[in-house]
Amino acid sequence: MAMAETPSSTSLFRRKPIENVEDEKTGNKLFKSLGLWQLTAIGVGGIIGIGIFTLAGLVANGGADAPGVGPGVLISFLIAGLASAAAALSYAEFAGMIPRAGSAYTYGYVALGEIIGWFIGWDLLLEYTAIVAVVAIGISGYFTEFMSGIGIDVPAWMQGTGDTIEGGVVNLPALVVCLFITWILSRGTKTFGRFELVAVGLKVLLILFIVGLGFFFVNMENYTPFLPNGFGAVFTGAATVFFAVFGYDAMSTAAEEATDGKKHMPKAILLSLGVAMVLYILATLVLTGMQNYTEISPTAGFASAFQSAGLPVIATVISAFAVLSILTVMLTFLLGVTRVWFSMSRDGLLPGWFSGTDRHGTPQRVTWIAGIASALLAGVFPIRAVADLTNIGILAAFVVVCLAVIVLRRSQPDAPREFRLPLMPWVPAFGVLASGFLMLQLHWETWLRFGIWLVIGLLIYWFYGRKHSLLNPGSPRLAPPSPETA
């Protein structure tokens, strides 16, 4: 079809053939070193963390811009989890077909066309970077609690910006931890995978310990009123905690580094979301049962809950381990942004310089650029503003993936699929509607920032990406590479 072969504006929806994705033999390569349990650990590591240790308390307690959800934060998590499950099934089908780096970007490129793939890829570059930043902000709250627990007062100027704490200048702990995580990821996928497996194991044990111990301090009176501000606050809360029920999407960007991507990726996606939701339900019940929602700390919920129960030593231990466990979330999403960036560069939509890898198959350039960018975001922005910004982008990606799986099932029904999601097209259609509904719950300023970012992306695509795309027969990238860019 001429649309797929000419570099004119009519080729904006040219699609990357599945066989081209599977048999990519040009460009830089990523090394295969991740098995099923390492992939599942990356997924669980990406999902569980700030949702339990920070966002649960933030949404339950509320704030100036959003009323407290109270014990109903449990329902917020269930609503967000249901929407996420529909998207997870769509991701699982795609991952079983196309086990390549890029995740939603690649899926959109194959099923809906280059311009859609570009927008989702460009969107994810911002969202994943911002996620690393917001998680780092969450870590800093627990770091401050831990230091206080051992008798050291952290100066106000380094705890956060003036918007979040009086006398604040910069969130120095958050900035430093972003750079530390970047260094770990730069050591290579095999090293990162081992670290993630051990850290996630410790994280799950910590959460089970918290839930088990906290159960003995639950006061049933704290569950009343269950919905202090009605269902409207619950839906708004669901849009915020949605941040806590994805992570498998970032894990799917590592498909190209899996030892058997087609077989292991669908299983890892579904396993990681299932484990996470069980732990979220237990944790939110215990948190809101231990302490009245109006008294829960919005930055270190469980630490404050155990402080109120007269267990300051446990609160200090939780703060210390929370910092370690939340690191895995940052690692997963920093991995995600670097692999999406790598894929877009390899496809010609961004300069080839970004897809350069070292001898370990690690894209060092984009790893450090993304890490430094997340450090700057974490240092100067408040947590809710960054969390809402990340949510709208991920929800948009979920809409695209759910639509793409419907389109590809109709256009290529006989294509080999390791996993086929059930109740087609109802499940992905529900994912589209649920994700779209949650997007509408976000503040207009979040939509404005999102729109500005997409407009910037459109300009870059129009003046660079569409001309250099490897699907454009006249692309300069199709010429033999020079020694500097090889």
DOMI-63917 format. One record per residue (C-alpha): residue in one letter; residue number from 1; x, y, z. Coordinates in nm, 3 decimals. Layout:
  residuo  num        x        y        z
        a  NUM        X        Y        Z
...
This chain:
  residuo  num        x        y        z
        m    1    0.000    0.000    0.000
        a    2    0.140    0.340   -0.099
        m    3    0.068    0.479    0.245
        a    4    0.327    0.250    0.395
        e    5    0.596    0.329    0.140
        t    6    0.608    0.704    0.092
        p    7    0.755    0.962    0.323
        s    8    0.469    1.207    0.263
        s    9    0.217    1.318    0.525
        t   10   -0.015    1.039    0.412
        s   11    0.223    0.788    0.569
        l   12    0.169    0.905    0.926
        f   13   -0.021    0.584    0.998
        r   14    0.229    0.347    0.838
        r   15    0.259    0.038    1.055
        k   16    0.565   -0.156    1.152
        p   17    0.515   -0.520    1.039
        i   18    0.530   -0.778    1.318
        e   19    0.789   -0.978    1.128
        n   20    1.014   -0.670    1.117
        v   21    0.985   -0.636    1.492
        e   22    1.059   -1.003    1.559
        d   23    1.349   -1.030    1.316
        e   24    1.521   -0.698    1.384
        k   25    1.878   -0.759    1.284
        t   26    2.005   -0.403    1.252
        g   27    2.114   -0.161    1.516
        n   28    2.232   -0.218    1.870
        k   29    2.126   -0.522    2.072
        l   30    2.015   -0.580    2.429
        f   31    2.142   -0.892    2.608
        k   32    1.902   -1.172    2.712
        s   33    1.948   -1.252    3.081
        l   34    1.606   -1.234    3.257
        g   35    1.403   -1.543    3.351
        l   36    1.038   -1.572    3.466
        w   37    1.099   -1.498    3.834
        q   38    1.330   -1.208    3.764
        l   39    1.068   -1.060    3.531
        t   40    0.796   -1.114    3.791
        a   41    1.016   -0.950    4.054
        i   42    1.065   -0.649    3.826
        g   43    0.687   -0.627    3.781
        v   44    0.611   -0.661    4.153
        g   45    0.896   -0.423    4.227
        g   46    0.743   -0.166    3.993
        i   47    0.387   -0.199    4.126
        i   48    0.435   -0.226    4.502
        g   49    0.609    0.052    4.684
        i   50    0.490    0.408    4.697
        g   51    0.127    0.292    4.676
        i   52    0.149    0.122    5.014
        f   53    0.409    0.338    5.182
        t   54    0.297    0.684    5.064
        l   55   -0.007    0.714    4.835
        a   56   -0.241    0.509    5.056
        g   57   -0.192    0.757    5.338
        l   58   -0.197    1.058    5.107
        v   59   -0.533    0.965    4.949
        a   60   -0.692    0.849    5.276
        n   61   -0.593    1.171    5.454
        g   62   -0.662    1.410    5.167
        g   63   -0.541    1.766    5.136
        a   64   -0.627    2.116    5.025
        d   65   -0.694    2.009    4.666
        a   66   -0.860    1.673    4.731
        p   67   -1.089    1.561    5.018
        g   68   -0.984    1.259    5.222
        v   69   -1.119    0.924    5.105
        g   70   -1.082    0.770    5.451
        p   71   -1.107    0.391    5.485
        g   72   -1.269    0.398    5.140
        v   73   -0.917    0.419    4.997
        l   74   -0.959    0.041    4.973
        i   75   -1.232    0.095    4.711
        s   76   -1.011    0.345    4.529
        f   77   -0.744    0.076    4.496
        l   78   -0.999   -0.183    4.379
        i   79   -1.137    0.051    4.109
        a   80   -0.789    0.136    3.988
        g   81   -0.691   -0.232    4.002
        l   82   -0.992   -0.338    3.795
        a   83   -0.907   -0.088    3.523
        s   84   -0.545   -0.194    3.538
        a   85   -0.637   -0.564    3.508
        a   86   -0.811   -0.508    3.175
        a   87   -0.501   -0.333    3.045
        a   88   -0.276   -0.603    3.193
        l   89   -0.453   -0.872    2.989
        s   90   -0.402   -0.663    2.675
        y   91   -0.033   -0.617    2.757
        a   92   -0.003   -0.992    2.817
        e   93   -0.138   -1.076    2.471
        f   94    0.095   -0.828    2.303
        a   95    0.395   -0.939    2.508
        g   96    0.335   -1.298    2.396
        m   97    0.334   -1.184    2.031
        i   98    0.603   -0.915    2.028
        p   99    0.866   -0.969    2.300
        r  100    1.065   -0.656    2.214
        a  101    1.181   -0.346    2.399
        g  102    0.936   -0.058    2.373
        s  103    0.617   -0.198    2.529
        a  104    0.314    0.025    2.452
        y  105    0.517    0.227    2.201
        t  106    0.594   -0.084    1.995
        y  107    0.241   -0.224    2.030
        g  108    0.086    0.103    1.910
        y  109    0.336    0.127    1.624
        v  110    0.248   -0.224    1.501
        a  111   -0.130   -0.205    1.540
        l  112   -0.231    0.162    1.497
        g  113    0.050    0.328    1.304
        e  114    0.362    0.536    1.343
        i  115    0.206    0.860    1.465
        i  116    0.017    0.678    1.742
        g  117    0.328    0.483    1.838
        w  118    0.524    0.807    1.844
        f  119    0.276    0.984    2.072
        i  120    0.267    0.696    2.319
        g  121    0.645    0.660    2.314
        w  122    0.692    1.034    2.363
        d  123    0.431    1.028    2.637
        l  124    0.608    0.742    2.819
        l  125    0.944    0.920    2.809
        l  126    0.794    1.189    3.032
        e  127    0.570    0.966    3.242
        y  128    0.830    0.705    3.335
        t  129    1.087    0.973    3.415
        a  130    0.831    1.153    3.632
        i  131    0.742    0.825    3.807
        v  132    1.103    0.778    3.911
        a  133    1.090    1.132    4.049
        v  134    0.765    1.093    4.243
        v  135    0.882    0.768    4.400
        a  136    1.204    0.940    4.505
        i  137    0.993    1.211    4.671
        g  138    0.805    0.939    4.857
        i  139    1.132    0.786    4.973
        s  140    1.249    1.117    5.115
        g  141    0.949    1.127    5.350
        y  142    1.042    0.791    5.499
        f  143    1.409    0.891    5.508
        t  144    1.317    1.193    5.722
        e  145    1.105    0.971    5.952
        f  146    1.394    0.724    5.988
        m  147    1.646    0.994    6.072
        s  148    1.407    1.143    6.327
        g  149    1.361    0.797    6.479
        i  150    1.733    0.768    6.548
        g  151    1.752    1.120    6.690
        i  152    1.873    1.318    6.388
        d  153    1.671    1.615    6.264
        v  154    1.699    1.667    5.889
        p  155    1.721    2.040    5.806
        a  156    1.401    2.177    5.652
        w  157    1.583    2.325    5.354
        m  158    1.675    1.978    5.224
        q  159    1.343    1.801    5.294
        g  160    1.151    1.947    5.001
        t  161    1.049    2.263    4.820
        g  162    0.873    2.559    4.978
        d  163    0.539    2.426    4.848
        t  164    0.562    2.115    5.067
        i  165    0.747    2.226    5.382
        e  166    0.811    2.562    5.544
        g  167    1.168    2.668    5.482
        g  168    1.218    2.405    5.213
        v  169    1.450    2.470    4.920
        v  170    1.524    2.136    4.753
        n  171    1.443    1.770    4.814
        l  172    1.803    1.659    4.846
        p  173    1.740    1.294    4.955
        a  174    1.514    1.243    4.651
        l  175    1.771    1.393    4.417
        v  176    2.053    1.178    4.551
        v  177    1.856    0.852    4.540
        c  178    1.768    0.911    4.172
        l  179    2.136    0.929    4.088
        f  180    2.208    0.617    4.296
        i  181    1.941    0.416    4.114
        t  182    2.078    0.536    3.781
        w  183    2.418    0.402    3.876
        i  184    2.273    0.059    3.967
        l  185    2.089    0.031    3.633
        s  186    2.401    0.139    3.444
        r  187    2.581   -0.170    3.575
        g  188    2.387   -0.393    3.334
        t  189    2.064   -0.593    3.321
        k  190    2.205   -0.906    3.484
        t  191    2.326   -0.713    3.790
        f  192    2.002   -0.516    3.804
        g  193    1.792   -0.834    3.777
        r  194    1.970   -0.998    4.070
        f  195    1.936   -0.688    4.286
        e  196    1.566   -0.661    4.203
        l  197    1.495   -1.026    4.290
        v  198    1.654   -0.994    4.637
        a  199    1.508   -0.649    4.709
        v  200    1.154   -0.749    4.607
        g  201    1.173   -1.057    4.827
        l  202    1.263   -0.837    5.124
        k  203    0.985   -0.595    5.030
        v  204    0.714   -0.863    5.031
        l  205    0.836   -0.997    5.367
        l  206    0.828   -0.643    5.510
        i  207    0.470   -0.584    5.394
        l  208    0.353   -0.917    5.536
        f  209    0.524   -0.828    5.866
        i  210    0.354   -0.485    5.871
        v  211    0.011   -0.633    5.796
        g  212    0.052   -0.916    6.047
        l  213    0.169   -0.692    6.330
        g  214   -0.067   -0.406    6.246
        f  215   -0.368   -0.638    6.257
        f  216   -0.336   -0.656    6.638
        f  217   -0.368   -0.276    6.663
        v  218   -0.675   -0.230    6.443
        n  219   -0.955   -0.027    6.603
        m  220   -1.287   -0.098    6.429
        e  221   -1.411    0.253    6.516
        n  222   -1.155    0.394    6.271
        y  223   -1.355    0.241    5.984
        t  224   -1.645    0.480    6.059
        p  225   -1.729    0.675    5.851
        f  226   -1.607    0.447    5.572
        l  227   -1.670    0.707    5.298
        p  228   -1.645    1.044    5.476
        n  229   -1.665    1.245    5.152
        g  230   -1.875    1.017    4.933
        f  231   -1.802    0.828    4.614
        g  232   -1.683    1.137    4.429
        a  233   -1.372    1.143    4.649
        v  234   -1.328    0.768    4.594
        f  235   -1.314    0.810    4.215
        t  236   -1.072    1.102    4.246
        g  237   -0.863    0.888    4.479
        a  238   -0.872    0.603    4.228
        a  239   -0.725    0.833    3.963
        t  240   -0.438    0.918    4.200
        v  241   -0.367    0.566    4.331
        f  242   -0.375    0.434    3.976
        f  243   -0.009    0.528    3.996
        a  244    0.027    0.232    4.233
        v  245   -0.136   -0.040    4.022
        f  246    0.081   -0.039    3.715
        g  247    0.444   -0.134    3.678
        y  248    0.400   -0.443    3.466
        d  249    0.391   -0.210    3.165
        a  250    0.741   -0.085    3.245
        m  251    0.850   -0.443    3.308
        s  252    0.726   -0.537    2.960
        t  253    0.984   -0.299    2.812
        a  254    1.242   -0.559    2.921
        a  255    1.087   -0.828    2.696
        e  256    1.383   -0.815    2.460
        e  257    1.612   -0.902    2.750
        a  258    1.406   -1.205    2.858
        t  259    1.549   -1.551    2.792
        d  260    1.206   -1.663    2.659
        g  261    0.998   -1.349    2.617
        k  262    0.697   -1.500    2.440
        k  263    0.646   -1.761    2.709
        h  264    0.749   -1.573    3.021
        m  265    0.623   -1.217    2.967
        p  266    0.244   -1.289    2.980
        k  267    0.287   -1.498    3.296
        a  268    0.505   -1.235    3.464
        i  269    0.258   -0.955    3.386
        l  270   -0.042   -1.137    3.536
        l  271    0.152   -1.277    3.834
        s  272    0.292   -0.939    3.932
        l  273   -0.046   -0.760    3.925
        g  274   -0.218   -1.042    4.116
        v  275    0.039   -1.044    4.397
        a  276    0.031   -0.665    4.421
        m  277   -0.347   -0.633    4.451
        v  278   -0.369   -0.890    4.734
        l  279   -0.103   -0.701    4.930
        y  280   -0.270   -0.363    4.863
        i  281   -0.607   -0.483    4.996
        l  282   -0.451   -0.617    5.316
        a  283   -0.232   -0.311    5.369
        t  284   -0.504   -0.047    5.322
        l  285   -0.736   -0.230    5.563
        v  286   -0.468   -0.237    5.833
        l  287   -0.349    0.122    5.776
        t  288   -0.694    0.283    5.805
        g  289   -0.784    0.050    6.092
        m  290   -0.479    0.140    6.300
        q  291   -0.521    0.518    6.281
        n  292   -0.807    0.756    6.205
        y  293   -0.776    0.872    5.846
        t  294   -0.756    1.239    5.953
        e  295   -0.438    1.164    6.151
        i  296   -0.255    0.946    5.897
        s  297    0.065    1.103    5.765
        p  298    0.033    1.179    5.391
        t  299    0.405    1.113    5.340
        a  300    0.481    0.819    5.571
        g  301    0.149    0.650    5.650
        f  302    0.257    0.327    5.815
        a  303    0.537    0.492    6.011
        s  304    0.287    0.737    6.163
        a  305    0.036    0.456    6.228
        f  306    0.286    0.257    6.433
        q  307    0.397    0.574    6.610
        s  308    0.034    0.628    6.715
        a  309    0.021    0.267    6.838
        g  310    0.314    0.334    7.071
        l  311    0.569    0.142    6.865
        p  312    0.827    0.404    6.762
        v  313    1.099    0.142    6.713
        i  314    0.881   -0.047    6.462
        a  315    0.805    0.284    6.290
        t  316    1.178    0.349    6.253
        v  317    1.240   -0.001    6.114
        i  318    0.952    0.043    5.867
        s  319    1.094    0.376    5.750
        a  320    1.435    0.219    5.689
        f  321    1.300   -0.079    5.495
        a  322    1.049    0.138    5.307
        v  323    1.339    0.330    5.157
        l  324    1.500    0.005    5.039
        s  325    1.177   -0.144    4.905
        i  326    1.070    0.168    4.715
        l  327    1.404    0.166    4.534
        t  328    1.275   -0.129    4.328
        v  329    0.993    0.087    4.189
        m  330    1.243    0.343    4.071
        l  331    1.459    0.077    3.910
        t  332    1.165   -0.070    3.717
        f  333    1.050    0.260    3.572
        l  334    1.397    0.391    3.498
        l  335    1.446    0.064    3.307
        g  336    1.118    0.141    3.125
        v  337    1.208    0.491    3.009
        t  338    1.551    0.384    2.887
        r  339    1.414    0.091    2.684
        v  340    1.136    0.298    2.523
        w  341    1.390    0.569    2.437
        f  342    1.627    0.304    2.300
        s  343    1.352    0.155    2.080
        m  344    1.239    0.490    1.940
        s  345    1.598    0.575    1.857
        r  346    1.661    0.237    1.694
        d  347    1.348    0.284    1.481
        g  348    1.478    0.619    1.355
        l  349    1.219    0.838    1.528
        l  350    1.487    0.987    1.753
        p  351    1.860    1.032    1.676
        g  352    2.056    0.708    1.656
        w  353    2.308    0.838    1.910
        f  354    2.059    0.754    2.186
        s  355    2.048    0.382    2.099
        g  356    2.418    0.328    2.156
        t  357    2.497    0.043    2.397
        d  358    2.811   -0.058    2.585
        r  359    2.979   -0.399    2.587
        h  360    2.720   -0.526    2.837
        g  361    2.430   -0.431    2.608
        t  362    2.327   -0.138    2.830
        p  363    2.211    0.192    2.671
        q  364    2.428    0.409    2.895
        r  365    2.352    0.743    2.728
        v  366    1.976    0.737    2.778
        t  367    2.017    0.576    3.122
        w  368    2.212    0.871    3.257
        i  369    2.008    1.137    3.076
        a  370    1.682    0.996    3.216
        g  371    1.835    0.952    3.562
        i  372    1.956    1.310    3.582
        a  373    1.621    1.441    3.452
        s  374    1.431    1.245    3.718
        a  375    1.669    1.378    3.985
        l  376    1.593    1.736    3.884
        l  377    1.216    1.670    3.887
        a  378    1.235    1.505    4.228
        g  379    1.431    1.793    4.371
        v  380    1.189    2.074    4.286
        f  381    0.829    1.941    4.246
        p  382    0.564    1.839    4.507
        i  383    0.450    1.474    4.504
        r  384    0.082    1.512    4.406
        a  385    0.155    1.731    4.102
        v  386    0.406    1.479    3.969
        a  387    0.185    1.178    4.054
        d  388   -0.113    1.318    3.862
        l  389    0.109    1.402    3.565
        t  390    0.236    1.045    3.549
        n  391   -0.113    0.898    3.581
        i  392   -0.261    1.077    3.281
        g  393    0.020    0.956    3.058
        i  394    0.000    0.594    3.170
        l  395   -0.379    0.596    3.139
        a  396   -0.341    0.726    2.784
        a  397   -0.099    0.442    2.709
        f  398   -0.348    0.191    2.850
        v  399   -0.621    0.328    2.623
        v  400   -0.397    0.286    2.320
        v  401   -0.286   -0.068    2.413
        c  402   -0.645   -0.180    2.475
        l  403   -0.754   -0.035    2.140
        a  404   -0.450   -0.181    1.965
        v  405   -0.515   -0.535    2.086
        i  406   -0.871   -0.517    1.944
        v  407   -0.746   -0.385    1.609
        l  408   -0.470   -0.645    1.579
        r  409   -0.701   -0.932    1.673
        r  410   -0.930   -0.828    1.385
        s  411   -0.659   -0.744    1.131
        q  412   -0.432   -1.042    1.205
        p  413   -0.651   -1.305    1.373
        d  414   -0.420   -1.594    1.275
        a  415   -0.096   -1.439    1.401
        p  416    0.074   -1.668    1.660
        r  417   -0.019   -1.569    2.015
        e  418    0.132   -1.727    2.325
        f  419   -0.156   -1.581    2.530
        r  420   -0.504   -1.477    2.415
        l  421   -0.699   -1.250    2.649
        p  422   -1.053   -1.374    2.725
        l  423   -1.388   -1.212    2.637
        m  424   -1.260   -1.019    2.337
        p  425   -1.350   -0.736    2.274
        w  426   -1.529   -0.675    2.604
        v  427   -1.226   -0.685    2.833
        p  428   -1.011   -0.437    2.637
        a  429   -1.318   -0.221    2.569
        f  430   -1.374   -0.201    2.944
        g  431   -1.007   -0.108    2.980
        v  432   -1.056    0.181    2.736
        l  433   -1.364    0.312    2.915
        a  434   -1.224    0.269    3.267
        s  435   -0.891    0.431    3.183
        g  436   -1.066    0.714    2.999
        f  437   -1.296    0.771    3.298
        l  438   -1.004    0.792    3.539
        m  439   -0.832    1.040    3.308
        l  440   -1.137    1.266    3.336
        q  441   -1.101    1.272    3.716
        l  442   -0.765    1.448    3.694
        h  443   -0.722    1.823    3.738
        w  444   -0.736    2.053    3.435
        e  445   -0.379    2.169    3.502
        t  446   -0.264    1.808    3.458
        w  447   -0.438    1.800    3.118
        l  448   -0.272    2.129    3.023
        r  449    0.078    2.004    3.103
        f  450    0.006    1.679    2.918
        g  451   -0.118    1.869    2.612
        i  452    0.187    2.095    2.603
        w  453    0.419    1.792    2.616
        l  454    0.233    1.623    2.328
        v  455    0.250    1.939    2.115
        i  456    0.626    1.953    2.169
        g  457    0.643    1.588    2.066
        l  458    0.439    1.652    1.751
        l  459    0.684    1.919    1.639
        i  460    0.982    1.688    1.693
        y  461    0.810    1.407    1.503
        w  462    0.710    1.633    1.213
        f  463    1.051    1.788    1.162
        y  464    1.269    1.488    1.251
        g  465    1.098    1.158    1.326
        r  466    0.886    1.106    1.014
        k  467    1.181    1.183    0.785
        h  468    1.434    0.963    0.966
        s  469    1.198    0.674    1.039
        l  470    1.330    0.341    0.909
        l  471    0.989    0.291    0.745
        n  472    1.062    0.590    0.524
        p  473    1.249    0.461    0.213
        g  474    1.433    0.794    0.193
        s  475    1.547    0.795    0.555
        p  476    1.907    0.909    0.610
        r  477    1.930    0.629    0.869
        l  478    1.906    0.366    0.594
        a  479    2.245    0.476    0.460
        p  480    2.552    0.283    0.589
        p  481    2.628    0.413    0.940
        s  482    2.943    0.612    1.000
        p  483    3.200    0.482    1.254
        e  484    3.080    0.745    1.504
        t  485    2.716    0.622    1.507
        a  486    2.771    0.252    1.447
